[in-house]
């Protein structure tokens, strides 16, 4: 028994029967490929949905962080303004003390 290729194998089928078998095998393979493509599409859709959920979650995190940073920035602005007011008061106090110290 030597090596036989699928096209060389002859089981006594007529040409018409061979063509029918080839068409059935071709249809079977086409169905398998379309099923694999459908599964790949479903997998891709699931991955896209997961990515959308993750982006949505990350967006919420960024929004919350932004709100906190806005509040923090307001606090920093108020602290800066307070330090400017205190500096003005100290400068005024120093000027008054210097005027009183001058003869």
VOPA-414777 format. One record per atom (N, C-alpha, C): residue in three letters; atom name; x, y, z. Coordinates in Angstrom, 2 decimals. Example, Ala and Ser with C-alpha at 12.3 -4.5 7.8 and 13.67 -1.06 7.14 Angstrom:
["ALA" "N" [13.19 -5.69 7.80]]
["ALA" "CA" [12.30 -4.50 7.80]]
["ALA" "C" [13.20 -3.30 7.80]]
["SER" "N" [12.85 -2.25 7.08]]
["SER" "CA" [13.67 -1.06 7.14]]
["SER" "C" [12.90 0.03 7.87]]
// end
This chain:
["UNK" "N" [0.84 -1.17 0.00]]
["UNK" "CA" [0.00 0.00 0.00]]
["UNK" "C" [0.88 1.23 0.00]]
["UNK" "N" [0.86 1.94 -1.08]]
["UNK" "CA" [1.63 3.16 -1.22]]
["UNK" "C" [0.82 4.35 -0.73]]
["UNK" "N" [1.47 5.51 -0.83]]
["UNK" "CA" [0.79 6.74 -0.43]]
["UNK" "C" [-0.27 7.08 -1.46]]
["UNK" "N" [-1.44 7.44 -0.96]]
["UNK" "CA" [-2.51 7.81 -1.87]]
["UNK" "C" [-3.01 9.18 -1.50]]
["UNK" "N" [-3.22 9.98 -2.48]]
["UNK" "CA" [-3.77 11.30 -2.31]]
["UNK" "C" [-5.28 11.18 -2.42]]
["UNK" "N" [-6.03 12.10 -1.80]]
["UNK" "CA" [-7.49 12.05 -1.83]]
["UNK" "C" [-8.03 12.06 -3.24]]
["UNK" "N" [-7.37 12.78 -4.13]]
["UNK" "CA" [-7.87 12.84 -5.51]]
["UNK" "C" [-7.49 11.59 -6.29]]
["UNK" "N" [-6.51 10.84 -5.80]]
["UNK" "CA" [-6.10 9.63 -6.50]]
["UNK" "C" [-6.88 8.41 -6.02]]
["UNK" "N" [-7.54 8.52 -4.87]]
["UNK" "CA" [-8.26 7.40 -4.31]]
["UNK" "C" [-9.49 7.11 -5.15]]
["UNK" "N" [-9.61 5.86 -5.57]]
["UNK" "CA" [-10.75 5.48 -6.40]]
["UNK" "C" [-11.46 4.32 -5.72]]
["UNK" "N" [-12.66 4.59 -5.23]]
["UNK" "CA" [-13.43 3.55 -4.55]]
["UNK" "C" [-14.53 3.02 -5.44]]
["UNK" "N" [-14.38 3.24 -6.69]]
["UNK" "CA" [-15.38 2.74 -7.63]]
["UNK" "C" [-16.55 3.69 -7.80]]
["UNK" "N" [-16.36 4.98 -7.43]]
["UNK" "CA" [-17.43 5.96 -7.63]]
["UNK" "C" [-17.43 6.43 -9.07]]
["UNK" "N" [-18.58 6.73 -9.56]]
["UNK" "CA" [-18.67 7.30 -10.90]]
["UNK" "C" [-18.29 8.78 -10.82]]
["UNK" "N" [-18.05 9.38 -11.96]]
["UNK" "CA" [-17.69 10.80 -11.99]]
["UNK" "C" [-18.77 11.67 -11.37]]
["UNK" "N" [-20.01 11.30 -11.61]]
["UNK" "CA" [-21.13 12.05 -11.06]]
["UNK" "C" [-21.16 11.94 -9.53]]
["UNK" "N" [-20.91 10.76 -9.01]]
["UNK" "CA" [-20.88 10.57 -7.56]]
["UNK" "C" [-19.70 11.33 -6.93]]
["UNK" "N" [-18.57 11.33 -7.60]]
["UNK" "CA" [-17.41 12.08 -7.11]]
["UNK" "C" [-17.73 13.57 -7.03]]
["UNK" "N" [-18.38 14.09 -8.07]]
["UNK" "CA" [-18.75 15.50 -8.08]]
["UNK" "C" [-19.71 15.83 -6.93]]
["UNK" "N" [-20.68 14.93 -6.71]]
["UNK" "CA" [-21.61 15.12 -5.60]]
["UNK" "C" [-20.88 15.16 -4.26]]
["UNK" "N" [-19.97 14.21 -4.08]]
["UNK" "CA" [-19.18 14.17 -2.84]]
["UNK" "C" [-18.35 15.44 -2.67]]
["UNK" "N" [-17.72 15.88 -3.73]]
["UNK" "CA" [-16.90 17.10 -3.67]]
["UNK" "C" [-17.76 18.31 -3.32]]
["UNK" "N" [-18.98 18.40 -3.89]]
["UNK" "CA" [-19.88 19.50 -3.57]]
["UNK" "C" [-20.32 19.43 -2.11]]
["UNK" "N" [-20.64 18.22 -1.61]]
["UNK" "CA" [-21.05 18.08 -0.22]]
["UNK" "C" [-19.90 18.45 0.73]]
["UNK" "N" [-18.70 18.00 0.41]]
["UNK" "CA" [-17.53 18.33 1.23]]
["UNK" "C" [-17.27 19.83 1.19]]
["UNK" "N" [-17.38 20.41 0.00]]
["UNK" "CA" [-17.20 21.86 -0.14]]
["UNK" "C" [-18.23 22.63 0.67]]
["UNK" "N" [-19.49 22.21 0.62]]
["UNK" "CA" [-20.55 22.87 1.39]]
["UNK" "C" [-20.29 22.72 2.89]]
["UNK" "N" [-19.86 21.51 3.29]]
["UNK" "CA" [-19.55 21.28 4.70]]
["UNK" "C" [-18.42 22.19 5.17]]
["UNK" "N" [-17.36 22.29 4.37]]
["UNK" "CA" [-16.24 23.16 4.72]]
["UNK" "C" [-16.66 24.63 4.74]]
["UNK" "N" [-17.51 25.04 3.82]]
["UNK" "CA" [-17.99 26.42 3.79]]
["UNK" "C" [-18.81 26.73 5.05]]
["UNK" "N" [-19.66 25.76 5.46]]
["UNK" "CA" [-20.44 25.94 6.68]]
["UNK" "C" [-19.53 26.07 7.90]]
["UNK" "N" [-18.49 25.24 7.92]]
["UNK" "CA" [-17.53 25.30 9.05]]
["UNK" "C" [-16.82 26.64 9.08]]
["UNK" "N" [-16.42 27.13 7.91]]
["UNK" "CA" [-15.74 28.43 7.85]]
["UNK" "C" [-16.67 29.56 8.28]]
["UNK" "N" [-17.93 29.52 7.83]]
["UNK" "CA" [-18.87 30.58 8.21]]
["UNK" "C" [-19.17 30.50 9.70]]
["UNK" "N" [-19.23 29.28 10.26]]
["UNK" "CA" [-19.45 29.13 11.69]]
["UNK" "C" [-18.26 29.70 12.46]]
["UNK" "N" [-17.06 29.41 11.99]]
["UNK" "CA" [-15.86 29.96 12.64]]
["UNK" "C" [-15.85 31.49 12.54]]
["UNK" "N" [-16.27 32.02 11.40]]
["UNK" "CA" [-16.32 33.47 11.23]]
["UNK" "C" [-17.37 34.08 12.16]]
["UNK" "N" [-18.52 33.39 12.31]]
["UNK" "CA" [-19.57 33.87 13.22]]
["UNK" "C" [-19.06 33.88 14.65]]
["UNK" "N" [-18.34 32.82 15.05]]
["UNK" "CA" [-17.79 32.76 16.41]]
["UNK" "C" [-16.76 33.87 16.61]]
["UNK" "N" [-15.96 34.12 15.58]]
["UNK" "CA" [-14.97 35.19 15.67]]
["UNK" "C" [-15.67 36.54 15.79]]
["UNK" "N" [-16.76 36.73 15.05]]
["UNK" "CA" [-17.52 37.98 15.13]]
["UNK" "C" [-18.12 38.15 16.53]]
["UNK" "N" [-18.68 37.07 17.08]]
["UNK" "CA" [-19.26 37.14 18.43]]
["UNK" "C" [-18.18 37.45 19.46]]
["UNK" "N" [-17.03 36.81 19.31]]
["UNK" "CA" [-15.92 37.06 20.22]]
["UNK" "C" [-15.47 38.52 20.13]]
["UNK" "N" [-15.39 39.03 18.91]]
["UNK" "CA" [-15.00 40.42 18.71]]
["UNK" "C" [-16.04 41.37 19.32]]
["UNK" "N" [-17.31 41.05 19.15]]
["UNK" "CA" [-18.37 41.88 19.73]]
["UNK" "C" [-18.26 41.89 21.25]]
["UNK" "N" [-18.00 40.72 21.85]]
["UNK" "CA" [-17.86 40.65 23.31]]
["UNK" "C" [-16.66 41.47 23.77]]
["UNK" "N" [-15.57 41.38 23.04]]
["UNK" "CA" [-14.39 42.15 23.40]]
["UNK" "C" [-14.66 43.65 23.30]]
["UNK" "N" [-15.39 44.06 22.28]]
["UNK" "CA" [-15.73 45.48 22.12]]
["UNK" "C" [-16.63 45.94 23.27]]
["UNK" "N" [-17.59 45.10 23.65]]
["UNK" "CA" [-18.47 45.45 24.77]]
["UNK" "C" [-17.67 45.59 26.07]]
["UNK" "N" [-16.73 44.69 26.28]]
["UNK" "CA" [-15.89 44.75 27.49]]
["UNK" "C" [-15.05 46.02 27.47]]
["UNK" "N" [-14.49 46.35 26.33]]
["UNK" "CA" [-13.68 47.57 26.21]]
["UNK" "C" [-14.55 48.80 26.46]]
["UNK" "N" [-15.77 48.81 25.92]]
["UNK" "CA" [-16.69 49.93 26.15]]
["UNK" "C" [-16.98 50.10 27.64]]
["UNK" "N" [-17.22 48.98 28.33]]
["UNK" "CA" [-17.49 49.05 29.77]]
["UNK" "C" [-16.27 49.58 30.52]]
["UNK" "N" [-15.10 49.13 30.13]]
["UNK" "CA" [-13.88 49.59 30.79]]
["UNK" "C" [-13.67 51.09 30.56]]
["UNK" "N" [-13.87 51.54 29.33]]
["UNK" "CA" [-13.73 52.98 29.03]]
["UNK" "C" [-14.76 53.79 29.82]]
["UNK" "N" [-15.97 53.27 29.92]]
["UNK" "CA" [-17.01 53.96 30.68]]
["UNK" "C" [-16.59 54.07 32.15]]
["UNK" "N" [-16.09 52.98 32.69]]
["UNK" "CA" [-15.63 52.98 34.08]]
["UNK" "C" [-14.47 53.95 34.27]]
["UNK" "N" [-13.52 53.93 33.34]]
["UNK" "CA" [-12.40 54.86 33.43]]
["UNK" "C" [-12.86 56.31 33.30]]
["UNK" "N" [-13.84 56.55 32.47]]
["UNK" "CA" [-14.40 57.89 32.34]]
["UNK" "C" [-15.01 58.37 33.64]]
["UNK" "N" [-15.72 57.46 34.33]]
["UNK" "CA" [-16.29 57.82 35.62]]
["UNK" "C" [-15.18 58.14 36.63]]
["UNK" "N" [-14.12 57.36 36.62]]
["UNK" "CA" [-13.00 57.60 37.54]]
["UNK" "C" [-12.37 58.95 37.25]]
["UNK" "N" [-12.16 59.25 35.98]]
["UNK" "CA" [-11.56 60.54 35.60]]
["UNK" "C" [-12.48 61.69 36.01]]
["UNK" "N" [-13.78 61.52 35.84]]
["UNK" "CA" [-14.73 62.56 36.22]]
["UNK" "C" [-14.69 62.81 37.72]]
["UNK" "N" [-14.70 61.73 38.51]]
["UNK" "CA" [-14.63 61.90 39.97]]
["UNK" "C" [-13.31 62.55 40.39]]
["UNK" "N" [-12.23 62.11 39.77]]
["UNK" "CA" [-10.92 62.68 40.09]]
["UNK" "C" [-10.88 64.15 39.70]]
["UNK" "N" [-11.47 64.50 38.57]]
["UNK" "CA" [-11.51 65.88 38.13]]
["UNK" "C" [-12.27 66.76 39.12]]
["UNK" "N" [-13.39 66.26 39.62]]
["UNK" "CA" [-14.16 67.02 40.61]]
["UNK" "C" [-13.33 67.24 41.87]]
["UNK" "N" [-12.63 66.20 42.30]]
["UNK" "CA" [-11.79 66.33 43.49]]
["UNK" "C" [-10.65 67.31 43.23]]
["UNK" "N" [-10.07 67.24 42.05]]
["UNK" "CA" [-8.98 68.16 41.73]]
["UNK" "C" [-9.48 69.60 41.63]]
["UNK" "N" [-10.69 69.77 41.12]]
["UNK" "CA" [-11.27 71.13 41.08]]
["UNK" "C" [-11.41 71.69 42.49]]
["UNK" "N" [-11.90 70.87 43.41]]
["UNK" "CA" [-12.03 71.32 44.80]]
["UNK" "C" [-10.66 71.61 45.39]]
["UNK" "N" [-9.71 70.75 45.12]]
["UNK" "CA" [-8.35 70.95 45.63]]
["UNK" "C" [-7.75 72.24 45.07]]
["UNK" "N" [-7.98 72.48 43.79]]
["UNK" "CA" [-7.47 73.70 43.16]]
["UNK" "C" [-8.09 74.94 43.78]]
["UNK" "N" [-9.39 74.89 44.09]]
["UNK" "CA" [-10.05 76.02 44.76]]
["UNK" "C" [-9.43 76.26 46.13]]
["UNK" "N" [-9.16 75.18 46.86]]
["UNK" "CA" [-8.52 75.32 48.17]]
["UNK" "C" [-7.15 75.97 48.04]]
["UNK" "N" [-6.38 75.53 47.03]]
["UNK" "CA" [-5.06 76.13 46.82]]
["UNK" "C" [-5.16 77.61 46.47]]
["UNK" "N" [-6.14 77.96 45.66]]
["UNK" "CA" [-6.34 79.38 45.32]]
["UNK" "C" [-6.69 80.19 46.57]]
["UNK" "N" [-7.55 79.65 47.41]]
["UNK" "CA" [-7.93 80.36 48.63]]
["UNK" "C" [-6.73 80.49 49.58]]
["UNK" "N" [-5.94 79.44 49.68]]
["UNK" "CA" [-4.74 79.51 50.52]]
["UNK" "C" [-3.76 80.55 50.00]]
["UNK" "N" [-3.61 80.61 48.68]]
["UNK" "CA" [-2.72 81.60 48.07]]
["UNK" "C" [-3.24 83.02 48.35]]
["UNK" "N" [-4.53 83.20 48.16]]
["UNK" "CA" [-5.13 84.54 48.42]]
["UNK" "C" [-4.96 84.91 49.89]]
["UNK" "N" [-5.16 83.93 50.78]]
["UNK" "CA" [-4.99 84.19 52.21]]
["UNK" "C" [-3.55 84.61 52.52]]
["UNK" "N" [-2.58 83.91 51.90]]
["UNK" "CA" [-1.17 84.27 52.14]]
["UNK" "C" [-0.86 85.66 51.60]]
["UNK" "N" [-1.48 86.03 50.46]]
["UNK" "CA" [-1.28 87.39 49.95]]
["UNK" "C" [-1.84 88.43 50.91]]
["UNK" "N" [-3.01 88.18 51.45]]
["UNK" "CA" [-3.62 89.11 52.41]]
["UNK" "C" [-2.76 89.22 53.66]]
["UNK" "N" [-2.28 88.06 54.13]]
["UNK" "CA" [-1.41 88.07 55.33]]
["UNK" "C" [-0.12 88.84 55.05]]
["UNK" "N" [0.45 88.66 53.85]]
["UNK" "CA" [1.67 89.40 53.49]]
["UNK" "C" [1.40 90.90 53.46]]
["UNK" "N" [0.24 91.29 52.90]]
["UNK" "CA" [-0.12 92.71 52.88]]
["UNK" "C" [-0.23 93.25 54.31]]
["UNK" "N" [-0.84 92.49 55.18]]
["UNK" "CA" [-0.98 92.92 56.58]]
["UNK" "C" [0.38 93.03 57.26]]
["UNK" "N" [1.24 92.05 57.04]]
["UNK" "CA" [2.57 92.10 57.63]]
["UNK" "C" [3.36 93.30 57.10]]
["UNK" "N" [3.24 93.54 55.78]]
["UNK" "CA" [3.93 94.70 55.20]]
["UNK" "C" [3.41 96.00 55.81]]
["UNK" "N" [2.10 96.09 55.96]]
["UNK" "CA" [1.52 97.29 56.57]]
["UNK" "C" [2.02 97.44 58.01]]
["UNK" "N" [2.03 96.34 58.76]]
["UNK" "CA" [2.50 96.38 60.14]]
["UNK" "C" [3.97 96.79 60.21]]
["UNK" "N" [4.78 96.25 59.31]]
["UNK" "CA" [6.21 96.62 59.27]]
["UNK" "C" [6.39 98.10 58.95]]
["UNK" "N" [5.59 98.61 58.02]]
["UNK" "CA" [5.69 100.04 57.67]]
["UNK" "C" [5.32 100.91 58.87]]
["UNK" "N" [4.28 100.53 59.57]]
["UNK" "CA" [3.86 101.29 60.74]]
["UNK" "C" [4.95 101.25 61.82]]
["UNK" "N" [5.52 100.06 62.04]]
["UNK" "CA" [6.57 99.93 63.04]]
["UNK" "C" [7.83 100.72 62.65]]
["UNK" "N" [8.13 100.73 61.36]]
["UNK" "CA" [9.29 101.48 60.90]]
["UNK" "C" [9.06 103.00 61.05]]
["UNK" "N" [7.83 103.44 60.77]]
["UNK" "CA" [7.51 104.86 60.93]]
["UNK" "C" [7.58 105.26 62.40]]
["UNK" "N" [7.15 104.38 63.28]]
["UNK" "CA" [7.20 104.68 64.71]]
["UNK" "C" [8.65 104.65 65.23]]
["UNK" "N" [9.49 103.87 64.64]]
["UNK" "CA" [10.88 103.75 65.09]]
["UNK" "C" [11.73 104.91 64.59]]
["UNK" "N" [11.31 105.58 63.54]]
["UNK" "CA" [12.07 106.70 63.01]]
["UNK" "C" [11.87 107.91 63.92]]
["UNK" "N" [12.98 108.68 64.20]]
["UNK" "CA" [12.83 109.85 65.07]]
["UNK" "C" [12.16 111.03 64.41]]
// end
